[in-house]
Amino acid sequence: MNRFSKTLTWLFGTAALVGCTALPTSGPSRAQVESAAGNGIQVIEVTDTVARQLLASGQQGLFSEVFHDGRAGDELIGPGDILEVSVWEAPPAALFSSAVRDSLVPAVSNMTVFPQQMVSTAGTIYIPFAGQVAAAGKSLNEIESEVTQQLRLKAHQPQVLVRLVVNNTAYVTVVGEVAASTRMPLTPRGEHLLDALAAAGGTRQPIGKTTLQVTRGVSVHSLPLDIVIRDPHQNIALQPGDVITAFYQPLSFTALGATGKSDEVNFEAQGISLAQALARVGGLLDNRSNARGVFVFRFERSEALHWATPPLTTPDGRVPVVYRIDLKDPRSFFVAQSFPIRNKDLLYVANAPGAELQKFMTLLVSTVYPIDRAITLSQ
């Protein structure tokens, strides 16, 4: 028995030396994560200044700031539009002899309606006795004035009316997560962004998870749909050629370590804070989490924070960064409410040092107790 006691004591001492490091864990400890700073990874303590800087760098420009709100001038004609031109000539008619009497006006006028014609690729239409008349890039009133001027010395007091029959150029395209992709023609009334969305039957996904992208020429910009709905200034007036794309973007972050649950958690297009992210995974586990070891792993844009020269970057120019927040400090709860969580972030909560010791003691007791029990029964 004395020999067995010595052997047991030796086993206990050896296990005490290596047990804590040999036991399986849920991830690196706080010290191990912080030591990554020496391997080229940025480890940054989250302060109010850092949170404000990240929040400012991640703010999306508004539609009202990126795009000019409103269509300039009247509706302009373009190649492909179909026009109808009517000419009235006061008597005695010199060119147009079709007599049409207006019941409200006793005088007799002579009117000719020319066949509908498409504006050519050169941007012109043909009017008898006036020749080729430039139409592209002009309003209906400007085309009327041009035709009238060309006929003035040939017809007797000509009056011209130009009507847009088919609008083939002034339209916007709506695609993506909408009920039905459509091409909506624009009118002089001035349609807006939400008008186009309604013309497409609305979105197929929840408003909070839908992003609208507007492409105008070489400018491409996106905003969450709920911002466009809440702020009337973002419901911008559309211009011909605009492309509106509705995206369903299931943004998500991954939670690991000593949290209420390890999971990939989706969040809304407008984003969430670190405080909200912790709440959605059940917070920190009281019996094993290290409140000083709450980390957010992220591939950050190089311009998000002011680094002199980032020691390590990815092929696309991203910087691997680990943000650490100390929830033992009551002030950090205010910071957590403004620190933004980004898509594909990894939220990790390290185990407390006592949790590893507790696991070791549990394993040791579960190993020693059966042996001691067997010895007691053998006596």
C-alpha positions, 0 to 999 in steps of 0.5 A, spaced: 500 500 500 505 504 501 508 503 494 501 504 491 501 511 495 507 513 492 506 511 485 499 515 485 503 521 488 508 521 482 502 520 477 498 526 481 504 530 480 506 529 473 499 530 471 499 536 475 505 539 471 502 537 464 495 536 465 492 543 464 496 544 457 494 537 455 487 537 456 483 539 450 480 546 449 475 550 445 480 555 443 486 559 444 487 562 451 487 570 452 494 570 452 495 566 446 491 570 442 495 576 444 501 573 443 499 573 435 501 580 435 508 578 434 507 574 428 505 580 424 497 580 426 494 586 429 491 586 436 488 592 437 485 594 444 478 596 443 477 603 445 471 609 444 476 612 439 477 605 435 470 604 435 468 611 432 473 610 427 471 604 425 464 606 425 465 612 421 470 608 416 464 603 415 458 608 413 455 608 407 454 614 402 447 616 401 444 616 395 442 623 395 450 625 396 452 620 390 447 621 385 444 628 383 436 628 385 432 629 380 432 629 372 434 636 369 429 639 364 424 636 360 423 629 357 429 628 352 428 624 345 433 619 343 434 614 338 429 608 338 423 613 340 417 613 336 414 620 334 408 622 331 408 629 328 402 633 326 402 639 322 396 645 321 396 650 316 392 656 316 387 657 310 389 658 304 393 652 305 399 652 301 402 645 302 397 641 306 390 641 303 386 636 308 381 640 311 379 639 318 373 643 322 374 644 329 367 645 332 369 650 337 373 654 332 369 657 326 375 658 322 377 652 317 384 649 318 388 644 314 391 638 318 396 633 316 398 627 320 405 624 318 406 616 319 409 614 326 417 614 325 422 612 329 428 616 331 434 614 327 441 612 329 443 619 327 438 622 331 433 625 326 426 624 323 424 626 316 418 631 315 416 633 308 418 640 306 422 640 312 427 635 311 431 631 316 430 634 323 434 633 329 430 630 334 435 626 339 437 630 345 431 635 344 425 635 348 418 635 344 417 642 344 424 643 341 422 639 336 416 642 334 419 649 334 425 646 329 419 643 324 415 650 325 422 654 323 423 649 317 416 650 314 415 657 316 417 660 309 413 654 305 407 653 309 402 658 311 402 660 318 404 652 320 403 650 327 406 643 329 405 638 334 410 632 336 407 626 340 411 621 343 408 614 341 413 609 344 418 611 349 424 606 347 430 610 351 427 613 357 427 607 362 430 604 368 431 597 369 429 593 375 432 586 377 434 582 382 430 579 388 424 582 386 417 579 384 418 580 376 424 584 373 421 589 369 423 595 364 419 601 367 419 607 362 420 614 365 415 620 364 415 627 365 412 626 372 419 624 375 419 617 377 423 615 384 426 609 386 421 606 390 416 607 384 421 603 380 421 597 386 413 598 386 413 597 378 417 590 379 412 588 384 416 589 390 422 585 393 421 577 395 425 578 401 424 581 408 425 589 407 431 589 413 435 584 409 434 587 402 439 592 399 438 596 393 444 598 388 443 603 383 448 603 377 448 610 373 453 610 368 460 608 372 457 610 379 455 604 383 452 605 390 448 601 395 444 602 401 439 598 405 432 598 403 429 600 410 434 606 410 431 608 403 424 607 406 425 611 412 429 617 409 425 620 403 431 624 401 434 617 399 428 615 395 432 619 389 429 621 382 431 616 377 434 618 370 434 614 363 439 608 363 439 607 371 439 600 373 436 598 380 438 591 383 435 588 389 440 584 393 438 579 398 445 579 403 444 574 408 450 578 412 453 573 418 458 572 423 461 566 427 461 565 434 466 560 438 468 559 444 465 560 451 459 563 449 452 561 450 452 557 443 457 556 437 453 558 431 453 562 425 448 568 426 445 572 420 444 579 421 440 585 418 443 589 412 443 595 416 448 592 421 449 590 428 453 592 434 458 588 438 453 588 444 447 586 440 452 580 437 453 577 444 446 578 446 444 573 440 449 568 442 447 568 449 452 572 452 458 569 456 458 563 460 459 565 467 462 558 469 468 558 463 468 565 460 474 570 460 471 577 460 477 580 459 478 575 453 473 577 448 476 578 441 473 579 434 477 576 428 477 580 422 480 581 415 480 589 415 480 594 409 487 597 410 484 604 410 479 603 416 485 604 421 491 609 420 497 604 420 504 606 418 505 600 414 501 594 416 506 588 417 501 583 414 496 583 408 492 578 404 493 578 396 487 583 396 490 588 400 486 586 407 489 586 414 488 581 419 486 584 425 484 581 432 480 586 436 480 585 444 475 588 448 475 588 456 468 586 459 471 587 466 471 594 465 464 597 465 466 603 460 467 597 455 459 596 455 458 603 452 464 601 447 460 595 445 454 598 443 458 602 438 463 597 435 460 595 429 460 587 427 462 586 419 460 580 415 464 574 416 467 576 422 469 571 427 467 573 435 471 569 440 471 568 447 477 565 451 476 560 457 478 563 463 484 560 466 480 557 472 476 553 467 482 549 465 484 548 472 477 545 473 477 541 467 483 538 470 481 537 477 474 533 474 479 529 470 483 527 475 478 525 480 474 521 475 481 517 474 483 517 481 476 515 485 475 508 481 482 506 483 481 508 490 475 505 490 478 498 488 483 499 493 478 500 498 474 494 496 480 489 496 482 490 503 
